[in-house]
Amino acid sequence: MPMAAVPNYLGTDFKHASPGMRFGMYFKLWEAGWSKSKDRPLDNAKRLNPNDLKTMKALLARQQQTFDASAAPAASLRLAALAIAPFTTGLGNEHPLENGFAFLNPYGLPYLPGSGVKGVLRQAARELASGQWGEKKGWSDEQRYYIEIGVGKERRKIALSMLDALFGRETETGDTDHVRGALTFWDVIPQIAPENPKSPDQISLAVEIMTPHQSHYYQQDAYAGSMTPHESGKPNPISFLTVPPGSDFVFHVQCDAAHLVRLAPELAQVGQDGSPRWKTLLEAAFAHAFKWLGFGAKTAVGYGAMETERMKQARLAEMEKQRQAETQTARARERERQEAEAVCWHGARIKFNRANKSLTAEKDGKTAIALAPRGEMLLASLPADIRTKIEANQFVKLDTYVAGNTLLRVKVNP
């Protein structure tokens, strides 16, 4: 059985420890002789015990109370999002399995650092301002704001863009003219969702696998017959932890309104939507980041994607619209096929079923039917006197066009 590299007096039962401790200090990886176990070592580390779940919820509640008490609504932005892909971060941290994970000390729970949120949103704002993603959503990289720094002969002006005013000025090496941005980004505490919706009480982190095939190339080892990259190299499965899809992320952003007025007064003004302009810009940056960038690690392969409730409803509406369009296209093609295969039944008897609104044609012991609403449409296309007779269940014969057992058209001879 795998064991942790800890003194004997600590024992072997660490089920009450946090995931961070079970993944780090109490990680059960080692077999006798200190060889690494291959018996799914992350299964023990990924589990969340009842105390972890209480702490996770309490941290978010405390964070929200502090946020509400420390900033006015006009100087703060809270945004809730749902993970639609696995989320992972801290893979570069040292760990015996080669892939680490970021846990919030001292609680040992997963988190997304505020610095990471800021970096992603700066990149989202930069992409929107470039105009290469379509509409700029109000963002611009033009340096239209100026501040004065220094004293006496050293006093000078510095030009700032929207990104500089909100996120801080990025300086070149040796440049000492630093400018703090007006926005502060808080850490995010994911509210982890159960992997299996049918077992809502069984909540844990998820384990993903990456399988590199080119280790002979990266390590310049000729075990695969060649040191050039090719697909016949020996695969090396590597496990790593993730926060499962469906988990909730609540983002908190504060704005130093007084500082923003000094740097870029127009960004503090209220827009037509009733919100300060900086908040409208930041919401657009969040939407772009959720859809195209993602948060955390491995975003290039789809990890870290999220969406707000509004984005979810828009996505579902678009899916429904596409489904309806595909259904209409399929029906049109089916009607074209039926028209091409249609045969004429001369003098078929026509009947209308008031209960299910269907129209039927009978000829030589065969029956063809047009179901609602098609049946009602065909009936409405007939002259009023003929329609009245059919509705009264009187004997009426007409020429009909039929494909299989489907009634396509009804023809009234002059």
C-alpha positions as CSV (number, residue, x, y, z in Angstrom):
1,M,0.0,0.0,0.0
2,P,1.4,3.5,-0.9
3,M,2.5,5.6,2.0
4,A,3.4,9.2,2.7
5,A,6.9,10.4,3.4
6,V,6.2,11.5,6.9
7,P,7.4,10.5,10.4
8,N,5.7,7.4,11.9
9,Y,4.2,9.4,14.8
10,L,1.9,11.2,12.4
11,G,0.2,7.9,11.5
12,T,-1.3,7.0,8.1
13,D,-4.9,8.2,8.4
14,F,-5.1,11.7,6.8
15,K,-8.7,11.6,5.6
16,H,-9.5,14.7,7.8
17,A,-6.6,16.7,6.3
18,S,-7.3,19.2,3.5
19,P,-6.8,18.3,-0.2
20,G,-3.8,20.6,-0.2
21,M,-2.1,18.7,2.6
22,R,-3.0,15.3,1.1
23,F,-1.6,16.4,-2.2
24,G,1.5,17.8,-0.6
25,M,2.9,16.8,2.7
26,Y,0.7,13.7,3.2
27,F,0.8,12.5,-0.4
28,K,0.6,8.7,-0.5
29,L,2.9,8.0,-3.4
30,W,5.8,5.9,-2.1
31,E,6.1,2.1,-2.0
32,A,8.7,0.2,0.1
33,G,12.1,1.1,-1.1
34,W,10.8,4.6,-2.0
35,S,9.7,3.7,-5.5
36,K,6.7,5.6,-6.9
37,S,3.4,3.8,-6.7
38,K,1.4,3.3,-9.8
39,D,-1.8,2.6,-7.9
40,R,-3.7,5.9,-8.8
41,P,-2.1,8.0,-6.1
42,L,-4.3,11.1,-6.8
43,D,-7.5,9.2,-5.8
44,N,-6.8,9.9,-2.2
45,A,-5.7,13.5,-2.7
46,K,-8.7,14.6,-4.8
47,R,-11.4,13.8,-2.2
48,L,-13.1,16.6,-0.3
49,N,-14.3,15.8,3.2
50,P,-17.3,17.4,4.8
51,N,-15.1,20.0,6.6
52,D,-13.6,21.0,3.2
53,L,-17.0,21.6,1.8
54,K,-18.0,23.8,4.8
55,T,-14.8,25.7,4.6
56,M,-15.2,26.2,0.8
57,K,-18.7,27.7,1.3
58,A,-17.7,29.8,4.3
59,L,-14.7,31.3,2.5
60,L,-16.9,32.5,-0.3
61,A,-19.5,33.9,2.1
62,R,-16.9,35.8,4.1
63,Q,-15.3,37.1,0.9
64,Q,-18.7,38.4,-0.3
65,Q,-19.5,40.1,3.0
66,T,-16.1,41.7,3.0
67,F,-16.5,42.8,-0.6
68,D,-19.9,44.4,0.1
69,A,-18.6,46.2,3.2
70,S,-15.4,47.5,1.5
71,A,-16.7,49.0,-1.7
72,A,-19.7,50.9,-3.0
73,P,-21.7,49.3,-5.8
74,A,-20.5,51.9,-8.3
75,A,-16.9,51.0,-7.4
76,S,-17.2,47.3,-7.5
77,L,-18.1,44.5,-9.9
78,R,-19.2,41.0,-8.9
79,L,-19.6,38.4,-11.7
80,A,-20.7,34.8,-11.3
81,A,-19.6,32.3,-13.9
82,L,-20.0,28.5,-14.5
83,A,-17.1,26.4,-15.6
84,I,-18.0,24.6,-18.9
85,A,-14.6,22.8,-19.1
86,P,-12.1,21.5,-16.5
87,F,-10.1,24.1,-14.7
88,T,-6.6,23.7,-13.4
89,T,-3.8,26.0,-12.3
90,G,-0.4,25.7,-10.6
91,L,0.8,22.9,-12.8
92,G,4.3,24.3,-12.7
93,N,4.5,23.9,-9.0
94,E,7.0,21.3,-7.9
95,H,5.5,17.9,-7.2
96,P,6.6,14.2,-7.4
97,L,4.1,13.6,-10.2
98,E,5.7,16.4,-12.2
99,N,2.4,18.4,-12.3
100,G,1.5,20.5,-9.2
101,F,-1.7,22.3,-8.3
102,A,-2.4,25.7,-6.7
103,F,-4.1,25.4,-3.2
104,L,-4.9,28.3,-1.0
105,N,-3.0,28.3,2.2
106,P,-3.7,27.6,5.0
107,Y,-7.1,26.1,3.9
108,G,-5.7,23.7,1.3
109,L,-8.6,24.4,-1.2
110,P,-8.3,25.2,-4.9
111,Y,-8.3,28.8,-5.9
112,L,-7.6,31.1,-8.8
113,P,-5.2,33.9,-7.8
114,G,-6.4,37.4,-8.4
115,S,-3.1,38.1,-10.3
116,G,-4.1,35.4,-12.8
117,V,-7.5,37.0,-13.3
118,K,-5.9,40.3,-13.9
119,G,-3.5,38.9,-16.5
120,V,-6.2,37.2,-18.4
121,L,-8.5,40.3,-18.4
122,R,-5.6,42.5,-19.5
123,Q,-5.0,40.2,-22.5
124,A,-8.8,40.1,-23.2
125,A,-8.8,43.9,-23.2
126,R,-5.7,44.1,-25.4
127,E,-7.3,41.8,-28.0
128,L,-10.6,43.8,-28.0
129,A,-8.7,47.1,-28.3
130,S,-6.7,45.7,-31.3
131,G,-10.0,45.3,-33.3
132,Q,-8.9,41.9,-34.7
133,W,-11.8,40.2,-32.9
134,G,-14.5,42.3,-34.5
135,E,-16.3,44.9,-32.4
136,K,-14.0,46.7,-29.9
137,K,-16.7,46.9,-27.2
138,G,-15.5,50.4,-26.4
139,W,-11.8,49.4,-25.8
140,S,-9.0,51.4,-27.3
141,D,-5.2,51.2,-27.0
142,E,-4.8,54.9,-27.9
143,Q,-2.8,56.8,-25.3
144,R,-5.3,59.6,-24.7
145,Y,-4.8,60.3,-20.9
146,Y,-1.9,62.2,-19.3
147,I,-0.5,62.5,-15.8
148,E,2.4,64.5,-14.4
149,I,5.0,63.0,-12.2
150,G,8.2,64.2,-10.6
151,V,9.1,67.6,-9.2
152,G,11.0,70.6,-10.4
153,K,13.1,69.9,-13.5
154,E,12.3,66.3,-13.3
155,R,8.5,66.9,-13.7
156,R,7.2,65.3,-16.9
157,K,4.0,64.0,-18.5
158,I,3.3,60.3,-19.1
159,A,0.7,59.2,-21.7
160,L,-1.7,56.4,-20.7
161,S,-4.1,54.2,-22.5
162,M,-7.3,52.6,-21.1
163,L,-5.4,49.5,-20.3
164,D,-2.7,51.5,-18.4
165,A,-5.3,53.4,-16.4
166,L,-7.3,50.3,-15.4
167,F,-4.6,47.6,-15.1
168,G,-1.4,49.5,-14.6
169,R,1.3,50.7,-16.9
170,E,3.5,48.0,-18.4
171,T,7.1,49.4,-18.5
172,E,10.1,48.4,-20.4
173,T,13.3,47.2,-18.7
174,G,14.9,50.1,-16.9
175,D,11.8,52.3,-17.1
176,T,11.0,53.6,-13.6
177,D,7.8,55.5,-14.5
178,H,5.4,53.0,-13.0
179,V,1.7,53.7,-12.7
180,R,-0.7,51.7,-10.6
181,G,-4.0,50.7,-12.2
182,A,-7.3,51.6,-10.7
183,L,-8.6,48.0,-10.5
184,T,-8.0,45.4,-7.8
185,F,-8.8,41.7,-8.5
186,W,-9.6,39.4,-5.7
187,D,-8.8,35.7,-5.5
188,V,-11.5,33.3,-6.7
189,I,-12.7,30.4,-4.5
190,P,-14.3,27.7,-6.8
191,Q,-17.5,26.1,-5.5
192,I,-16.8,22.6,-6.7
193,A,-19.6,20.7,-8.3
194,P,-20.1,16.9,-8.0
195,E,-18.6,14.9,-10.9
196,N,-21.7,12.8,-11.0
197,P,-25.0,14.9,-10.8
198,K,-26.7,11.7,-9.5
199,S,-24.5,11.8,-6.4
200,P,-24.6,15.4,-5.2
201,D,-23.0,14.6,-1.9
202,Q,-19.9,13.0,-3.4
203,I,-17.8,16.1,-4.3
204,S,-14.2,15.9,-5.2
205,L,-11.6,17.2,-7.6
206,A,-11.2,15.4,-10.9
207,V,-8.2,13.7,-12.3
208,E,-7.1,14.3,-15.9
209,I,-4.4,12.6,-18.0
210,M,-1.9,14.1,-20.4
211,T,0.0,11.6,-22.5
212,P,3.1,13.0,-24.2
213,H,4.6,10.9,-27.0
214,Q,7.7,12.9,-27.8
215,S,9.9,12.4,-24.7
216,H,12.6,10.8,-26.8
217,Y,12.9,14.1,-28.7
218,Y,12.6,16.5,-25.7
219,Q,15.1,14.5,-23.7
220,Q,17.3,13.5,-26.7
221,D,17.1,9.8,-25.9
222,A,17.3,7.4,-28.8
223,Y,15.2,4.6,-27.1
224,A,12.5,5.0,-29.8
225,G,15.0,4.4,-32.6
226,S,15.4,8.1,-33.4
227,M,15.8,11.4,-31.6
228,T,13.7,13.3,-34.1
229,P,10.0,13.8,-33.3
230,H,7.6,11.1,-34.5
231,E,4.4,9.4,-33.4
232,S,5.9,6.0,-32.5
233,G,7.5,7.3,-29.3
234,K,6.7,5.6,-26.0
235,P,3.6,7.3,-24.4
236,N,4.0,8.5,-20.8
237,P,0.6,9.1,-19.0
238,I,0.8,11.9,-16.5
239,S,-2.0,12.5,-14.1
240,F,-3.0,16.0,-12.8
241,L,-5.8,17.5,-10.7
242,T,-8.6,19.7,-12.1
243,V,-11.7,21.4,-10.8
244,P,-14.6,19.6,-12.7
245,P,-16.9,21.4,-15.1
246,G,-20.1,22.7,-13.6
247,S,-18.3,24.4,-10.7
248,D,-19.2,28.0,-9.8
249,F,-16.6,30.8,-9.9
250,V,-17.5,34.2,-8.4
251,F,-15.2,37.1,-9.5
252,H,-14.8,40.2,-7.4
253,V,-13.2,43.4,-8.8
254,Q,-12.8,46.7,-6.9
255,C,-12.2,50.1,-8.5
256,D,-10.3,52.9,-6.8
257,A,-12.6,55.6,-8.1
258,A,-10.6,58.5,-6.8
259,H,-7.4,57.2,-8.5
260,L,-9.3,56.5,-11.7
261,V,-10.6,60.1,-11.8
262,R,-7.0,61.3,-11.6
263,L,-5.8,58.9,-14.4
264,A,-8.8,58.8,-16.8
265,P,-11.8,60.8,-15.7
266,E,-14.1,59.7,-18.6
267,L,-13.8,56.0,-17.5
268,A,-15.4,56.9,-14.1
269,Q,-18.4,58.6,-15.8
270,V,-21.8,56.9,-15.9
271,G,-22.7,55.6,-19.4
272,Q,-26.1,55.3,-21.1
273,D,-26.6,51.8,-19.5
274,G,-26.5,53.5,-16.0
275,S,-23.1,51.9,-15.1
276,P,-19.7,53.5,-14.9
277,R,-17.8,53.2,-18.1
278,W,-15.0,51.1,-16.6
279,K,-17.5,48.5,-15.4
280,T,-19.1,48.2,-18.9
281,L,-15.6,47.8,-20.4
282,L,-14.6,45.2,-17.9
283,E,-17.8,43.1,-18.4
284,A,-17.0,43.0,-22.1
285,A,-13.4,41.9,-21.3
286,F,-14.8,39.2,-19.0
287,A,-17.2,37.9,-21.8
288,H,-14.3,37.8,-24.3
289,A,-12.1,36.0,-21.7
290,F,-14.8,33.4,-20.9
291,K,-15.4,32.6,-24.6
292,W,-12.0,32.8,-26.1
293,L,-9.2,32.8,-23.5
294,G,-10.1,30.8,-20.4
295,F,-8.5,30.9,-17.0
296,G,-5.8,28.9,-15.4
297,A,-3.5,26.5,-17.2
298,K,-3.9,24.5,-20.5
299,T,-6.3,27.0,-21.9
300,A,-4.9,26.4,-25.4
301,V,-6.5,23.0,-25.4
302,G,-9.9,24.2,-23.9
303,Y,-9.3,24.1,-20.2
304,G,-10.6,27.0,-18.1
305,A,-13.6,28.0,-20.3
306,M,-16.5,29.6,-18.5
307,E,-19.8,31.3,-19.2
308,T,-22.2,33.6,-17.3
309,E,-25.9,32.8,-17.1
310,R,-26.6,35.3,-19.8
311,M,-24.0,33.7,-22.1
312,K,-25.6,30.3,-21.3
313,Q,-29.1,31.4,-22.3
314,A,-27.7,33.0,-25.5
315,R,-25.9,29.8,-26.3
316,L,-28.9,27.7,-25.7
317,A,-31.1,30.0,-27.8
318,E,-28.6,29.8,-30.6
319,M,-28.5,26.0,-30.4
320,E,-32.3,26.0,-30.5
321,K,-32.3,28.3,-33.5
322,Q,-29.8,26.1,-35.3
323,R,-31.8,23.0,-34.4
324,Q,-35.0,24.5,-35.8
325,A,-33.2,25.6,-39.0
326,E,-31.8,22.1,-39.4
327,T,-35.3,20.6,-38.9
328,Q,-36.8,23.0,-41.5
329,T,-34.1,22.1,-43.9
330,A,-34.6,18.4,-43.4
331,R,-38.4,18.8,-43.8
332,A,-37.9,20.8,-47.0
333,R,-35.6,18.1,-48.4
334,E,-38.1,15.4,-47.5
335,R,-40.9,17.3,-49.2
336,E,-38.7,17.7,-52.3
337,R,-38.1,13.9,-52.3
338,Q,-41.7,13.1,-51.8
339,E,-42.7,15.5,-54.6
340,A,-40.3,13.8,-57.0
341,E,-41.8,10.4,-56.1
342,A,-45.4,11.5,-56.0
343,V,-48.1,9.6,-57.9
344,C,-51.6,10.8,-58.8
345,W,-54.7,9.1,-57.4
346,H,-57.5,10.1,-59.7
347,G,-60.9,10.4,-57.9
348,A,-59.7,9.6,-54.4
349,R,-62.2,10.0,-51.6
350,I,-61.3,12.8,-49.2
351,K,-62.0,12.7,-45.4
352,F,-61.2,15.1,-42.6
353,N,-60.7,14.1,-39.0
354,R,-61.8,16.9,-36.7
355,A,-60.2,15.2,-33.7
356,N,-56.6,15.2,-34.9
357,K,-56.9,17.7,-37.8
358,S,-55.7,15.2,-40.4
359,L,-56.8,14.9,-44.0
360,T,-56.9,11.4,-45.7
361,A,-57.3,10.2,-49.2
362,E,-58.7,6.7,-50.0
363,K,-58.3,4.9,-53.4
364,D,-58.5,1.2,-54.3
365,G,-58.1,0.1,-50.7
366,K,-55.1,2.4,-50.1
367,T,-55.0,5.3,-47.7
368,A,-52.7,8.3,-47.6
369,I,-52.7,10.9,-44.8
370,A,-51.6,14.5,-44.2
371,L,-51.2,15.0,-40.4
372,A,-51.8,18.4,-38.7
373,P,-51.0,21.1,-39.4
374,R,-50.5,20.0,-43.0
375,G,-54.0,18.4,-43.1
376,E,-55.6,21.7,-42.1
377,M,-53.5,23.6,-44.7
378,L,-54.6,21.3,-47.5
379,L,-58.3,21.6,-46.4
380,A,-58.1,25.4,-46.3
381,S,-56.7,25.5,-49.8
382,L,-59.9,24.0,-51.3
383,P,-62.9,26.0,-52.5
384,A,-65.4,26.8,-49.7
385,D,-68.2,24.6,-51.1
386,I,-65.9,21.6,-51.3
387,R,-64.4,22.3,-47.9
388,T,-67.9,22.5,-46.4
389,K,-68.9,19.1,-47.8
390,I,-65.7,17.4,-46.6
391,E,-66.1,18.9,-43.1
392,A,-69.7,17.6,-43.1
393,N,-68.3,14.1,-44.0
394,Q,-70.1,14.1,-47.4
395,F,-68.8,12.0,-50.2
396,V,-66.2,14.0,-52.1
397,K,-63.8,12.7,-54.8
398,L,-60.7,14.7,-55.9
399,D,-57.4,14.1,-57.6
400,T,-54.6,13.7,-55.1
401,Y,-50.8,13.4,-55.2
402,V,-49.3,10.8,-52.9
403,A,-45.8,9.6,-51.9
404,G,-46.0,6.3,-50.0
405,N,-48.7,6.8,-47.5
406,T,-48.3,10.6,-47.3
407,L,-50.8,12.9,-48.8
408,L,-49.0,15.8,-50.5
409,R,-51.5,17.8,-52.6
410,V,-55.1,17.9,-53.4
411,K,-56.2,19.1,-56.9
412,V,-59.6,20.4,-57.8
413,N,-60.4,19.8,-61.4
414,P,-62.1,22.7,-63.3
